[in-house]
Amino acid sequence: MGALEKLTALGLVLPEPPAPAGAYTRAVRTGSLVFVAGQLPMAGGAMAHTGPVGDGSRTTEEGYAAARLCALNALGVLAAEGHDLNGVRIVRMTGYVHSAPGFAAQAQVVNGASELMAAVLGDAGIHARVAIGVNSLPLNATVELEVIAEVS
């Protein structure tokens, strides 16, 4: 089963990539690597998850859903850039989690992105990763995800 079929089986649709929220491009390729700009949890042109995790307004599970949506958007960027998802390997991801003071479960939040990549891309979705807690993100997003992919 290919990546698009796996997305369908998960009940997901590959989104059109959101427009960049600043003066940058959505992805840059150098050699076989594609650096995907930070993806926010946007859906249908609107921010789907805002605010910090761990202060009572956002749970770890809601953060997980935000990270999953960021990963879906990153896959959308890769596809929109002309890369067949069946030939994509995720090399590294960096997840930034808008965290309340004292919140320390960033890894569990970013698992939303990691688990989606593995579910869609199989072994090619298993990657190195960093999960970082920050006190704010652009547009008050709950999560921002940076992706480095290898393409064939």
N, C-alpha and C positions, 0 to 999 in steps of 0.2 A: 504494500500500500504506500503510495506517495505522500508527500507532505501535505498537499492540498486535500487529499482524501482523509488524511488523519485530522486535519482541521475540521472538516465537515463532520467526521465521526464524533469529534468533541463538541459539536454544536456551535462551532465558531466560523466566522467569515473573515477572510483576509481584508482588512480595511484599506481604504485609500489613505496614504500617509498624510498626517496633519502638515499644514504649512509650517515652515520654521517660524519660531516665535522671536527671532532676532536676525541679525546680520550674519548669517552663516548658511551653509548648504546642508541638506539632510544626510548626505553621505559622500565620502571621498574614497576612491580606490587607488591603491598603490600596489603594483604587482598583483599578487593573488589575494591581498587583504583589502577588506572594505571596512572603513571606520564609520559607523552609524552615529550620527549626532544624538545627543541625549533625547530620549523619548519620554514624554509625559503621559499620564493616564487620560488621554483624550479619547472621546468616543463621539462620533457624529459632530465634530467640530467644537465640542464643549469639554471642559474639564470634568471628568467623572468622579475624581477623588481628590479632595482638598483637605488641608490641615494636617497637623501632626498625629503620629501614632503614639499611643501610650499616655495621653492626657485625659482619657475618658471620652473624647469625641470620635476617635478612630481606634478600632481594635487591631490587633495583630492580623486577624483574618481579613479585615477590610484593607489593610496594607498589602497583604498577600494578593488580593484581587487587583489592587492598583498595579502591583509589580507585574502581574500576569498580563494586564492590559498593555503596559509599557512594552513587554516582550512581543505581544501580538502586533503592536504598532511598528516595532523594529523589523519584524518579518515582512510587514507591509512595505516598509521602505526598501528592503532588499529586493523584493519582488518588483516594485515600481522602478527600481534602478536597472531592471532587466536581468536579474539573477534568478535562475531556476532554483527554487528552494530545495529540490532534490540533489543539487550540487553544492549546497552551502554547509559549511562546518562552523559552528560557533567556537571561537578560540577563547575569548575572554569577555566577561561582562563586569561592569561596575554598577552597583545599585546604590543610589543615594536615597536614604529614608529620612523624611522630615520627622524628626524624633523629639518627643517631649523630654524634658530633663529626667534623667534616671532610666529612660527606656533603653534596654540593652538587647532586644530581640530582632535586630536588623537582619540577621541571617535568616530567621524564619520568615520575615517579610519578603526578602529577595528570593526565597525558595519559590515563590509564585512564578517568577520569571524563569528560573532554572528548570523547574518541573515542566513548564509549558514547552520550553525548547526541547527537552528530552522527549516529551510526548509526541511532538510534531516531527522532529528530525532524527529520533532514535539516538544511536551512539554519536552521530555528528552534532547533536545538540548538547552533549556533555562537555563542559568547559571549565576553565579556571575562572575564579570569581573573587570579587571584593564587595563587601557590604559595609557601607559607611553611614553613620548617623550624622545628620546635619540639623541646624536649627531653623533653616528655611530653604525653600526651593522656588524657582520661577513660577509665577502665577499661583502661588500657595499650593502647589502640587504636593501630594502625599509621597510620591516616589518619582525619581528620574532614573532612567536606565541608559547606560552607554554600552554599546555592543561592538566588538571587533569580530568579523567573520572572515573565513577563508572561502574563496569561491573558485570553481573550476572553470 
